[in-house]
């Protein structure tokens, strides 16, 4: 690795900020989770989980579930503390910090489910971003020259990146107009010195356009739906809860209070709005041929697809965003798309 100072890519700064911020929020959530394990609301939630599928088939008691949640929360807190420290060292171009984040990604993702999987997924996705270009070259100390500077003018020009000096002007006698044809500019140069015309950038593949359109459409609809849900809950809460009681009269008996529904709606709306805004931004960057924007969009689509796949087991409505996430990921993995971003 070279000792020469290199300019830190914005991708690294953005990923490190997400890692440190997300890890700090996970630690705060761990303290809140552990403090709330002994409350009546948590006990009712555990009893409800154990009385319905798939919890009733696990053979666990309420005490066992509480112990598992406590252990997972403590592991998540310790792992998040380590990732926050490593995220700071990533800004200093420490390769071992990047490797440590990769090692801690799996335990953080698993244990983070006990305190809400969104923040853990965000930290893991940010850690994966550090292994793609241009972050990879920055950690390796590699400085890549522009493609036009690296292109050589012929097979005999030597190694890539070396400039070939133009040949000296001809010193011999040359034909005079009227006594012979004047030599053309290209005829006086050997064939290997005739540089080709600069290549125009390749056209944007249609797969990139479709991936961005799917992302903008689905994320836009999801954000609008969640915003309208929150506004309706704020404007006419009685009408909302009357409809909930009419469709699911057993919610109160299962320990799901109105305050829990309101809190869950607000949290879900915040997650969808933040995640959707990030995906829309990454799609704009990918549309403008930013390599790390494509990578970040693929990570967003992959994580959201996994969440929607699990959620579709409980609500068929989530099958539509799962299909959209899968289509976006597949479109961005096509060979012509990879070649366009290379």
Buried (B, 14 or more C-beta within 10 A) or exposed (E): EEEEEBEBBEBBEBBBEBBBBBBBBBBBBBEEBBEEBEEEEBBBBBBBBBEEEEBEEEEBEEEEBBEEBBEBBBBBBBBBBBBBBBBBBBBEBBBEBBBBBBEBBEBBBBBBEBBBBBBBBBBBBBBBBBBBBBBBEBBEEEEEEEEEEEBBBBEEBEEEEEEBEEEEEEEEEEEEEEEEEEEEEEEEBEEEBEBEEEEEEEEBBEBBEBBBBBBBEBBEBBBEEBEEBBEEBEEEEEEBBEEBEEEEEEBEEEBBEBEBBBEEBBEBBEBBBEBBEBBBBBBBBBBEBBBBBBBBBBBBBBBBBBBBBEBBEEEEEBBBBBBBBBBBBEBBEBEEBEEBBE
